[in-house]
Amino acid sequence: MVLDLLPRNIGALDCAIRILLGTALLGITFFGPQIYFGWIGMGPLLSGIAGYDPFYDFFGFSTCRRSTR
């Protein structure tokens, strides 16, 4: 998607879930009880935007229907 340097290994539904989850966790940090736990949302948010997860790559797992590389 955004980063063409990395092979895409996250499908569209997985991307949408990651972006929603990451946004919700970051929302907790800024608008909720303002705990630092919400910064964990940066991981799912960035991997959802990029369409790439290094843990999926390490374990050879992919939710993408077709390989782009």
mmCIF file of the N, C-alpha and C atoms, coordinates in Angstrom:
data_MODEL
# 
_entry.id   MODEL 
# 
loop_
_atom_site.group_PDB 
_atom_site.id 
_atom_site.type_symbol 
_atom_site.label_atom_id 
_atom_site.label_alt_id 
_atom_site.label_comp_id 
_atom_site.label_asym_id 
_atom_site.label_entity_id 
_atom_site.label_seq_id 
_atom_site.pdbx_PDB_ins_code 
_atom_site.Cartn_x 
_atom_site.Cartn_y 
_atom_site.Cartn_z 
_atom_site.occupancy 
_atom_site.B_iso_or_equiv 
_atom_site.pdbx_formal_charge 
_atom_site.auth_seq_id 
_atom_site.auth_comp_id 
_atom_site.auth_asym_id 
_atom_site.auth_atom_id 
_atom_site.pdbx_PDB_model_num 
ATOM 1   N N  . MET A 1 1  ? 0.826  -1.182  0.000  1.00 0.00 ? 1  MET A N  1 
ATOM 2   C CA . MET A 1 1  ? 0.000  0.000   0.000  1.00 0.00 ? 1  MET A CA 1 
ATOM 3   C C  . MET A 1 1  ? 0.872  1.249   0.000  1.00 0.00 ? 1  MET A C  1 
ATOM 4   N N  . VAL A 1 2  ? 1.181  1.715   1.169  1.00 0.00 ? 2  VAL A N  1 
ATOM 5   C CA . VAL A 1 2  ? 1.919  2.967   1.283  1.00 0.00 ? 2  VAL A CA 1 
ATOM 6   C C  . VAL A 1 2  ? 3.407  2.750   1.022  1.00 0.00 ? 2  VAL A C  1 
ATOM 7   N N  . LEU A 1 3  ? 3.944  1.725   1.617  1.00 0.00 ? 3  LEU A N  1 
ATOM 8   C CA . LEU A 1 3  ? 5.370  1.461   1.467  1.00 0.00 ? 3  LEU A CA 1 
ATOM 9   C C  . LEU A 1 3  ? 5.588  0.382   0.423  1.00 0.00 ? 3  LEU A C  1 
ATOM 10  N N  . ASP A 1 4  ? 6.122  0.744   -0.722 1.00 0.00 ? 4  ASP A N  1 
ATOM 11  C CA . ASP A 1 4  ? 6.374  -0.227  -1.771 1.00 0.00 ? 4  ASP A CA 1 
ATOM 12  C C  . ASP A 1 4  ? 7.677  -0.988  -1.550 1.00 0.00 ? 4  ASP A C  1 
ATOM 13  N N  . LEU A 1 5  ? 8.427  -0.628  -0.549 1.00 0.00 ? 5  LEU A N  1 
ATOM 14  C CA . LEU A 1 5  ? 9.691  -1.299  -0.278 1.00 0.00 ? 5  LEU A CA 1 
ATOM 15  C C  . LEU A 1 5  ? 9.486  -2.648  0.402  1.00 0.00 ? 5  LEU A C  1 
ATOM 16  N N  . LEU A 1 6  ? 8.381  -2.806  1.106  1.00 0.00 ? 6  LEU A N  1 
ATOM 17  C CA . LEU A 1 6  ? 8.117  -4.022  1.850  1.00 0.00 ? 6  LEU A CA 1 
ATOM 18  C C  . LEU A 1 6  ? 7.077  -4.867  1.128  1.00 0.00 ? 6  LEU A C  1 
ATOM 19  N N  . PRO A 1 7  ? 7.239  -6.195  1.161  1.00 0.00 ? 7  PRO A N  1 
ATOM 20  C CA . PRO A 1 7  ? 6.211  -7.039  0.548  1.00 0.00 ? 7  PRO A CA 1 
ATOM 21  C C  . PRO A 1 7  ? 4.928  -6.980  1.382  1.00 0.00 ? 7  PRO A C  1 
ATOM 22  N N  . ARG A 1 8  ? 3.804  -6.975  0.736  1.00 0.00 ? 8  ARG A N  1 
ATOM 23  C CA . ARG A 1 8  ? 2.522  -6.898  1.426  1.00 0.00 ? 8  ARG A CA 1 
ATOM 24  C C  . ARG A 1 8  ? 2.156  -8.287  1.936  1.00 0.00 ? 8  ARG A C  1 
ATOM 25  N N  . ASN A 1 9  ? 1.895  -8.400  3.234  1.00 0.00 ? 9  ASN A N  1 
ATOM 26  C CA . ASN A 1 9  ? 1.491  -9.679  3.794  1.00 0.00 ? 9  ASN A CA 1 
ATOM 27  C C  . ASN A 1 9  ? 0.254  -9.557  4.692  1.00 0.00 ? 9  ASN A C  1 
ATOM 28  N N  . ILE A 1 10 ? -0.443 -8.439  4.607  1.00 0.00 ? 10 ILE A N  1 
ATOM 29  C CA . ILE A 1 10 ? -1.665 -8.224  5.383  1.00 0.00 ? 10 ILE A CA 1 
ATOM 30  C C  . ILE A 1 10 ? -2.791 -7.920  4.407  1.00 0.00 ? 10 ILE A C  1 
ATOM 31  N N  . GLY A 1 11 ? -3.884 -8.664  4.516  1.00 0.00 ? 11 GLY A N  1 
ATOM 32  C CA . GLY A 1 11 ? -5.037 -8.469  3.655  1.00 0.00 ? 11 GLY A CA 1 
ATOM 33  C C  . GLY A 1 11 ? -5.845 -7.239  4.037  1.00 0.00 ? 11 GLY A C  1 
ATOM 34  N N  . ALA A 1 12 ? -6.865 -6.945  3.219  1.00 0.00 ? 12 ALA A N  1 
ATOM 35  C CA . ALA A 1 12 ? -7.662 -5.730  3.406  1.00 0.00 ? 12 ALA A CA 1 
ATOM 36  C C  . ALA A 1 12 ? -8.431 -5.744  4.721  1.00 0.00 ? 12 ALA A C  1 
ATOM 37  N N  . LEU A 1 13 ? -9.057 -6.862  5.075  1.00 0.00 ? 13 LEU A N  1 
ATOM 38  C CA . LEU A 1 13 ? -9.810 -6.939  6.332  1.00 0.00 ? 13 LEU A CA 1 
ATOM 39  C C  . LEU A 1 13 ? -8.879 -6.813  7.528  1.00 0.00 ? 13 LEU A C  1 
ATOM 40  N N  . ASP A 1 14 ? -7.741 -7.480  7.462  1.00 0.00 ? 14 ASP A N  1 
ATOM 41  C CA . ASP A 1 14 ? -6.749 -7.396  8.540  1.00 0.00 ? 14 ASP A CA 1 
ATOM 42  C C  . ASP A 1 14 ? -6.247 -5.961  8.698  1.00 0.00 ? 14 ASP A C  1 
ATOM 43  N N  . CYS A 1 15 ? -6.011 -5.262  7.580  1.00 0.00 ? 15 CYS A N  1 
ATOM 44  C CA . CYS A 1 15 ? -5.588 -3.852  7.629  1.00 0.00 ? 15 CYS A CA 1 
ATOM 45  C C  . CYS A 1 15 ? -6.642 -2.991  8.312  1.00 0.00 ? 15 CYS A C  1 
ATOM 46  N N  . ALA A 1 16 ? -7.896 -3.179  7.929  1.00 0.00 ? 16 ALA A N  1 
ATOM 47  C CA . ALA A 1 16 ? -8.976 -2.372  8.505  1.00 0.00 ? 16 ALA A CA 1 
ATOM 48  C C  . ALA A 1 16 ? -9.097 -2.602  10.007 1.00 0.00 ? 16 ALA A C  1 
ATOM 49  N N  . ILE A 1 17 ? -8.992 -3.852  10.435 1.00 0.00 ? 17 ILE A N  1 
ATOM 50  C CA . ILE A 1 17 ? -9.078 -4.163  11.868 1.00 0.00 ? 17 ILE A CA 1 
ATOM 51  C C  . ILE A 1 17 ? -7.913 -3.541  12.626 1.00 0.00 ? 17 ILE A C  1 
ATOM 52  N N  . ARG A 1 18 ? -6.718 -3.635  12.070 1.00 0.00 ? 18 ARG A N  1 
ATOM 53  C CA . ARG A 1 18 ? -5.537 -3.056  12.717 1.00 0.00 ? 18 ARG A CA 1 
ATOM 54  C C  . ARG A 1 18 ? -5.636 -1.539  12.829 1.00 0.00 ? 18 ARG A C  1 
ATOM 55  N N  . ILE A 1 19 ? -6.118 -0.894  11.770 1.00 0.00 ? 19 ILE A N  1 
ATOM 56  C CA . ILE A 1 19 ? -6.246 0.565   11.792 1.00 0.00 ? 19 ILE A CA 1 
ATOM 57  C C  . ILE A 1 19 ? -7.289 0.993   12.817 1.00 0.00 ? 19 ILE A C  1 
ATOM 58  N N  . LEU A 1 20 ? -8.417 0.299   12.877 1.00 0.00 ? 20 LEU A N  1 
ATOM 59  C CA . LEU A 1 20 ? -9.449 0.626   13.870 1.00 0.00 ? 20 LEU A CA 1 
ATOM 60  C C  . LEU A 1 20 ? -8.955 0.389   15.292 1.00 0.00 ? 20 LEU A C  1 
ATOM 61  N N  . LEU A 1 21 ? -8.293 -0.733  15.508 1.00 0.00 ? 21 LEU A N  1 
ATOM 62  C CA . LEU A 1 21 ? -7.771 -1.051  16.843 1.00 0.00 ? 21 LEU A CA 1 
ATOM 63  C C  . LEU A 1 21 ? -6.701 -0.049  17.270 1.00 0.00 ? 21 LEU A C  1 
ATOM 64  N N  . GLY A 1 22 ? -5.787 0.263   16.362 1.00 0.00 ? 22 GLY A N  1 
ATOM 65  C CA . GLY A 1 22 ? -4.733 1.233   16.683 1.00 0.00 ? 22 GLY A CA 1 
ATOM 66  C C  . GLY A 1 22 ? -5.291 2.611   16.976 1.00 0.00 ? 22 GLY A C  1 
ATOM 67  N N  . THR A 1 23 ? -6.280 3.037   16.189 1.00 0.00 ? 23 THR A N  1 
ATOM 68  C CA . THR A 1 23 ? -6.902 4.342   16.424 1.00 0.00 ? 23 THR A CA 1 
ATOM 69  C C  . THR A 1 23 ? -7.628 4.372   17.757 1.00 0.00 ? 23 THR A C  1 
ATOM 70  N N  . ALA A 1 24 ? -8.316 3.274   18.096 1.00 0.00 ? 24 ALA A N  1 
ATOM 71  C CA . ALA A 1 24 ? -9.026 3.213   19.374 1.00 0.00 ? 24 ALA A CA 1 
ATOM 72  C C  . ALA A 1 24 ? -8.055 3.272   20.550 1.00 0.00 ? 24 ALA A C  1 
ATOM 73  N N  . LEU A 1 25 ? -6.964 2.546   20.463 1.00 0.00 ? 25 LEU A N  1 
ATOM 74  C CA . LEU A 1 25 ? -5.979 2.567   21.552 1.00 0.00 ? 25 LEU A CA 1 
ATOM 75  C C  . LEU A 1 25 ? -5.330 3.937   21.695 1.00 0.00 ? 25 LEU A C  1 
ATOM 76  N N  . LEU A 1 26 ? -5.024 4.569   20.575 1.00 0.00 ? 26 LEU A N  1 
ATOM 77  C CA . LEU A 1 26 ? -4.458 5.922   20.664 1.00 0.00 ? 26 LEU A CA 1 
ATOM 78  C C  . LEU A 1 26 ? -5.487 6.920   21.177 1.00 0.00 ? 26 LEU A C  1 
ATOM 79  N N  . GLY A 1 27 ? -6.749 6.696   20.855 1.00 0.00 ? 27 GLY A N  1 
ATOM 80  C CA . GLY A 1 27 ? -7.809 7.561   21.368 1.00 0.00 ? 27 GLY A CA 1 
ATOM 81  C C  . GLY A 1 27 ? -7.910 7.491   22.881 1.00 0.00 ? 27 GLY A C  1 
ATOM 82  N N  . ILE A 1 28 ? -7.666 6.307   23.422 1.00 0.00 ? 28 ILE A N  1 
ATOM 83  C CA . ILE A 1 28 ? -7.659 6.158   24.884 1.00 0.00 ? 28 ILE A CA 1 
ATOM 84  C C  . ILE A 1 28 ? -6.563 7.036   25.489 1.00 0.00 ? 28 ILE A C  1 
ATOM 85  N N  . THR A 1 29 ? -5.421 7.082   24.829 1.00 0.00 ? 29 THR A N  1 
ATOM 86  C CA . THR A 1 29 ? -4.300 7.862   25.344 1.00 0.00 ? 29 THR A CA 1 
ATOM 87  C C  . THR A 1 29 ? -4.613 9.357   25.368 1.00 0.00 ? 29 THR A C  1 
ATOM 88  N N  . PHE A 1 30 ? -5.256 9.862   24.316 1.00 0.00 ? 30 PHE A N  1 
ATOM 89  C CA . PHE A 1 30 ? -5.472 11.303  24.211 1.00 0.00 ? 30 PHE A CA 1 
ATOM 90  C C  . PHE A 1 30 ? -6.792 11.778  24.814 1.00 0.00 ? 30 PHE A C  1 
ATOM 91  N N  . PHE A 1 31 ? -7.844 10.968  24.708 1.00 0.00 ? 31 PHE A N  1 
ATOM 92  C CA . PHE A 1 31 ? -9.164 11.437  25.119 1.00 0.00 ? 31 PHE A CA 1 
ATOM 93  C C  . PHE A 1 31 ? -9.752 10.691  26.311 1.00 0.00 ? 31 PHE A C  1 
ATOM 94  N N  . GLY A 1 32 ? -9.188 9.575   26.678 1.00 0.00 ? 32 GLY A N  1 
ATOM 95  C CA . GLY A 1 32 ? -9.720 8.783   27.783 1.00 0.00 ? 32 GLY A CA 1 
ATOM 96  C C  . GLY A 1 32 ? -9.020 9.096   29.084 1.00 0.00 ? 32 GLY A C  1 
ATOM 97  N N  . PRO A 1 33 ? -8.706 8.051   29.830 1.00 0.00 ? 33 PRO A N  1 
ATOM 98  C CA . PRO A 1 33 ? -8.045 8.262   31.126 1.00 0.00 ? 33 PRO A CA 1 
ATOM 99  C C  . PRO A 1 33 ? -6.582 8.691   30.996 1.00 0.00 ? 33 PRO A C  1 
ATOM 100 N N  . GLN A 1 34 ? -6.093 8.856   29.774 1.00 0.00 ? 34 GLN A N  1 
ATOM 101 C CA . GLN A 1 34 ? -4.739 9.326   29.484 1.00 0.00 ? 34 GLN A CA 1 
ATOM 102 C C  . GLN A 1 34 ? -3.665 8.466   30.156 1.00 0.00 ? 34 GLN A C  1 
ATOM 103 N N  . ILE A 1 35 ? -3.778 7.162   29.877 1.00 0.00 ? 35 ILE A N  1 
ATOM 104 C CA . ILE A 1 35 ? -2.758 6.234   30.333 1.00 0.00 ? 35 ILE A CA 1 
ATOM 105 C C  . ILE A 1 35 ? -1.803 5.977   29.170 1.00 0.00 ? 35 ILE A C  1 
ATOM 106 N N  . TYR A 1 36 ? -0.595 5.614   29.461 1.00 0.00 ? 36 TYR A N  1 
ATOM 107 C CA . TYR A 1 36 ? 0.411  5.393   28.438 1.00 0.00 ? 36 TYR A CA 1 
ATOM 108 C C  . TYR A 1 36 ? 0.230  4.065   27.717 1.00 0.00 ? 36 TYR A C  1 
ATOM 109 N N  . PHE A 1 37 ? -0.628 3.212   28.202 1.00 0.00 ? 37 PHE A N  1 
ATOM 110 C CA . PHE A 1 37 ? -0.893 1.916   27.581 1.00 0.00 ? 37 PHE A CA 1 
ATOM 111 C C  . PHE A 1 37 ? -1.402 2.079   26.154 1.00 0.00 ? 37 PHE A C  1 
ATOM 112 N N  . GLY A 1 38 ? -2.082 3.151   25.872 1.00 0.00 ? 38 GLY A N  1 
ATOM 113 C CA . GLY A 1 38 ? -2.652 3.379   24.553 1.00 0.00 ? 38 GLY A CA 1 
ATOM 114 C C  . GLY A 1 38 ? -1.626 3.561   23.457 1.00 0.00 ? 38 GLY A C  1 
ATOM 115 N N  . TRP A 1 39 ? -0.385 3.892   23.810 1.00 0.00 ? 39 TRP A N  1 
ATOM 116 C CA . TRP A 1 39 ? 0.653  4.063   22.793 1.00 0.00 ? 39 TRP A CA 1 
ATOM 117 C C  . TRP A 1 39 ? 0.977  2.750   22.086 1.00 0.00 ? 39 TRP A C  1 
ATOM 118 N N  . ILE A 1 40 ? 0.546  1.640   22.664 1.00 0.00 ? 40 ILE A N  1 
ATOM 119 C CA . ILE A 1 40 ? 0.716  0.350   22.001 1.00 0.00 ? 40 ILE A CA 1 
ATOM 120 C C  . ILE A 1 40 ? -0.051 0.340   20.679 1.00 0.00 ? 40 ILE A C  1 
ATOM 121 N N  . GLY A 1 41 ? -1.045 1.195   20.554 1.00 0.00 ? 41 GLY A N  1 
ATOM 122 C CA . GLY A 1 41 ? -1.824 1.289   19.332 1.00 0.00 ? 41 GLY A CA 1 
ATOM 123 C C  . GLY A 1 41 ? -1.030 1.730   18.121 1.00 0.00 ? 41 GLY A C  1 
ATOM 124 N N  . MET A 1 42 ? 0.152  2.279   18.309 1.00 0.00 ? 42 MET A N  1 
ATOM 125 C CA . MET A 1 42 ? 0.977  2.683   17.177 1.00 0.00 ? 42 MET A CA 1 
ATOM 126 C C  . MET A 1 42 ? 1.408  1.482   16.338 1.00 0.00 ? 42 MET A C  1 
ATOM 127 N N  . GLY A 1 43 ? 1.638  0.351   16.965 1.00 0.00 ? 43 GLY A N  1 
ATOM 128 C CA . GLY A 1 43 ? 2.058  -0.858  16.237 1.00 0.00 ? 43 GLY A CA 1 
ATOM 129 C C  . GLY A 1 43 ? 1.004  -1.325  15.241 1.00 0.00 ? 43 GLY A C  1 
ATOM 130 N N  . PRO A 1 44 ? -0.220 -1.616  15.714 1.00 0.00 ? 44 PRO A N  1 
ATOM 131 C CA . PRO A 1 44 ? -1.251 -2.028  14.755 1.00 0.00 ? 44 PRO A CA 1 
ATOM 132 C C  . PRO A 1 44 ? -1.595 -0.955  13.732 1.00 0.00 ? 44 PRO A C  1 
ATOM 133 N N  . LEU A 1 45 ? -1.589 0.302   14.149 1.00 0.00 ? 45 LEU A N  1 
ATOM 134 C CA . LEU A 1 45 ? -1.930 1.382   13.228 1.00 0.00 ? 45 LEU A CA 1 
ATOM 135 C C  . LEU A 1 45 ? -0.902 1.474   12.096 1.00 0.00 ? 45 LEU A C  1 
ATOM 136 N N  . LEU A 1 46 ? 0.369  1.471   12.421 1.00 0.00 ? 46 LEU A N  1 
ATOM 137 C CA . LEU A 1 46 ? 1.404  1.579   11.395 1.00 0.00 ? 46 LEU A CA 1 
ATOM 138 C C  . LEU A 1 46 ? 1.470  0.340   10.506 1.00 0.00 ? 46 LEU A C  1 
ATOM 139 N N  . SER A 1 47 ? 1.308  -0.848  11.090 1.00 0.00 ? 47 SER A N  1 
ATOM 140 C CA . SER A 1 47 ? 1.333  -2.051  10.256 1.00 0.00 ? 47 SER A CA 1 
ATOM 141 C C  . SER A 1 47 ? 0.097  -2.123  9.363  1.00 0.00 ? 47 SER A C  1 
ATOM 142 N N  . GLY A 1 48 ? -1.034 -1.621  9.836  1.00 0.00 ? 48 GLY A N  1 
ATOM 143 C CA . GLY A 1 48 ? -2.231 -1.588  9.000  1.00 0.00 ? 48 GLY A CA 1 
ATOM 144 C C  . GLY A 1 48 ? -2.093 -0.615  7.851  1.00 0.00 ? 48 GLY A C  1 
ATOM 145 N N  . ILE A 1 49 ? -1.476 0.521   8.093  1.00 0.00 ? 49 ILE A N  1 
ATOM 146 C CA . ILE A 1 49 ? -1.260 1.505   7.029  1.00 0.00 ? 49 ILE A CA 1 
ATOM 147 C C  . ILE A 1 49 ? -0.248 0.980   6.013  1.00 0.00 ? 49 ILE A C  1 
ATOM 148 N N  . ALA A 1 50 ? 0.813  0.345   6.489  1.00 0.00 ? 50 ALA A N  1 
ATOM 149 C CA . ALA A 1 50 ? 1.862  -0.148  5.596  1.00 0.00 ? 50 ALA A CA 1 
ATOM 150 C C  . ALA A 1 50 ? 1.454  -1.424  4.868  1.00 0.00 ? 50 ALA A C  1 
ATOM 151 N N  . GLY A 1 51 ? 0.550  -2.217  5.461  1.00 0.00 ? 51 GLY A N  1 
ATOM 152 C CA . GLY A 1 51 ? 0.180  -3.488  4.848  1.00 0.00 ? 51 GLY A CA 1 
ATOM 153 C C  . GLY A 1 51 ? 1.225  -4.563  5.054  1.00 0.00 ? 51 GLY A C  1 
ATOM 154 N N  . TYR A 1 52 ? 2.095  -4.371  6.026  1.00 0.00 ? 52 TYR A N  1 
ATOM 155 C CA . TYR A 1 52 ? 3.195  -5.295  6.287  1.00 0.00 ? 52 TYR A CA 1 
ATOM 156 C C  . TYR A 1 52 ? 3.351  -5.504  7.779  1.00 0.00 ? 52 TYR A C  1 
ATOM 157 N N  . ASP A 1 53 ? 3.514  -6.767  8.185  1.00 0.00 ? 53 ASP A N  1 
ATOM 158 C CA . ASP A 1 53 ? 3.758  -7.097  9.581  1.00 0.00 ? 53 ASP A CA 1 
ATOM 159 C C  . ASP A 1 53 ? 5.025  -7.943  9.661  1.00 0.00 ? 53 ASP A C  1 
ATOM 160 N N  . PRO A 1 54 ? 6.055  -7.470  10.367 1.00 0.00 ? 54 PRO A N  1 
ATOM 161 C CA . PRO A 1 54 ? 7.304  -8.238  10.434 1.00 0.00 ? 54 PRO A CA 1 
ATOM 162 C C  . PRO A 1 54 ? 7.142  -9.583  11.141 1.00 0.00 ? 54 PRO A C  1 
ATOM 163 N N  . PHE A 1 55 ? 6.215  -9.692  12.074 1.00 0.00 ? 55 PHE A N  1 
ATOM 164 C CA . PHE A 1 55 ? 5.995  -10.978 12.741 1.00 0.00 ? 55 PHE A CA 1 
ATOM 165 C C  . PHE A 1 55 ? 5.372  -11.985 11.778 1.00 0.00 ? 55 PHE A C  1 
ATOM 166 N N  . TYR A 1 56 ? 4.464  -11.540 10.930 1.00 0.00 ? 56 TYR A N  1 
ATOM 167 C CA . TYR A 1 56 ? 3.910  -12.414 9.897  1.00 0.00 ? 56 TYR A CA 1 
ATOM 168 C C  . TYR A 1 56 ? 5.021  -12.885 8.972  1.00 0.00 ? 56 TYR A C  1 
ATOM 169 N N  . ASP A 1 57 ? 5.911  -11.988 8.613  1.00 0.00 ? 57 ASP A N  1 
ATOM 170 C CA . ASP A 1 57 ? 7.017  -12.330 7.721  1.00 0.00 ? 57 ASP A CA 1 
ATOM 171 C C  . ASP A 1 57 ? 7.944  -13.346 8.376  1.00 0.00 ? 57 ASP A C  1 
ATOM 172 N N  . PHE A 1 58 ? 8.247  -13.154 9.648  1.00 0.00 ? 58 PHE A N  1 
ATOM 173 C CA . PHE A 1 58 ? 9.146  -14.069 10.371 1.00 0.00 ? 58 PHE A CA 1 
ATOM 174 C C  . PHE A 1 58 ? 8.577  -15.482 10.429 1.00 0.00 ? 58 PHE A C  1 
ATOM 175 N N  . PHE A 1 59 ? 7.266  -15.587 10.675 1.00 0.00 ? 59 PHE A N  1 
ATOM 176 C CA . PHE A 1 59 ? 6.635  -16.900 10.792 1.00 0.00 ? 59 PHE A CA 1 
ATOM 177 C C  . PHE A 1 59 ? 6.097  -17.426 9.460  1.00 0.00 ? 59 PHE A C  1 
ATOM 178 N N  . GLY A 1 60 ? 6.267  -16.659 8.377  1.00 0.00 ? 60 GLY A N  1 
ATOM 179 C CA . GLY A 1 60 ? 5.831  -17.108 7.065  1.00 0.00 ? 60 GLY A CA 1 
ATOM 180 C C  . GLY A 1 60 ? 4.324  -17.108 6.890  1.00 0.00 ? 60 GLY A C  1 
ATOM 181 N N  . PHE A 1 61 ? 3.639  -16.247 7.586  1.00 0.00 ? 61 PHE A N  1 
ATOM 182 C CA . PHE A 1 61 ? 2.183  -16.174 7.565  1.00 0.00 ? 61 PHE A CA 1 
ATOM 183 C C  . PHE A 1 61 ? 1.753  -14.964 6.744  1.00 0.00 ? 61 PHE A C  1 
ATOM 184 N N  . SER A 1 62 ? 0.623  -15.087 6.047  1.00 0.00 ? 62 SER A N  1 
ATOM 185 C CA . SER A 1 62 ? 0.125  -13.973 5.256  1.00 0.00 ? 62 SER A CA 1 
ATOM 186 C C  . SER A 1 62 ? -1.396 -14.047 5.188  1.00 0.00 ? 62 SER A C  1 
ATOM 187 N N  . THR A 1 63 ? -2.072 -12.906 5.321  1.00 0.00 ? 63 THR A N  1 
ATOM 188 C CA . THR A 1 63 ? -3.518 -12.842 5.147  1.00 0.00 ? 63 THR A CA 1 
ATOM 189 C C  . THR A 1 63 ? -3.869 -12.172 3.827  1.00 0.00 ? 63 THR A C  1 
ATOM 190 N N  . CYS A 1 64 ? -2.854 -11.854 3.054  1.00 0.00 ? 64 CYS A N  1 
ATOM 191 C CA . CYS A 1 64 ? -3.051 -11.227 1.748  1.00 0.00 ? 64 CYS A CA 1 
ATOM 192 C C  . CYS A 1 64 ? -3.416 -12.324 0.744  1.00 0.00 ? 64 CYS A C  1 
ATOM 193 N N  . ARG A 1 65 ? -4.389 -12.063 -0.126 1.00 0.00 ? 65 ARG A N  1 
ATOM 194 C CA . ARG A 1 65 ? -4.824 -13.083 -1.081 1.00 0.00 ? 65 ARG A CA 1 
ATOM 195 C C  . ARG A 1 65 ? -3.766 -13.412 -2.124 1.00 0.00 ? 65 ARG A C  1 
ATOM 196 N N  . ARG A 1 66 ? -3.074 -12.414 -2.583 1.00 0.00 ? 66 ARG A N  1 
ATOM 197 C CA . ARG A 1 66 ? -2.061 -12.664 -3.600 1.00 0.00 ? 66 ARG A CA 1 
ATOM 198 C C  . ARG A 1 66 ? -0.757 -11.989 -3.192 1.00 0.00 ? 66 ARG A C  1 
ATOM 199 N N  . SER A 1 67 ? 0.322  -12.596 -3.551 1.00 0.00 ? 67 SER A N  1 
ATOM 200 C CA . SER A 1 67 ? 1.639  -12.046 -3.233 1.00 0.00 ? 67 SER A CA 1 
ATOM 201 C C  . SER A 1 67 ? 2.010  -11.005 -4.278 1.00 0.00 ? 67 SER A C  1 
ATOM 202 N N  . THR A 1 68 ? 2.504  -9.861  -3.825 1.00 0.00 ? 68 THR A N  1 
ATOM 203 C CA . THR A 1 68 ? 2.889  -8.818  -4.756 1.00 0.00 ? 68 THR A CA 1 
ATOM 204 C C  . THR A 1 68 ? 4.340  -8.956  -5.189 1.00 0.00 ? 68 THR A C  1 
ATOM 205 N N  . ARG A 1 69 ? 5.096  -9.826  -4.521 1.00 0.00 ? 69 ARG A N  1 
ATOM 206 C CA . ARG A 1 69 ? 6.491  -10.032 -4.915 1.00 0.00 ? 69 ARG A CA 1 
ATOM 207 C C  . ARG A 1 69 ? 6.796  -11.503 -4.935 1.00 0.00 ? 69 ARG A C  1 
# 
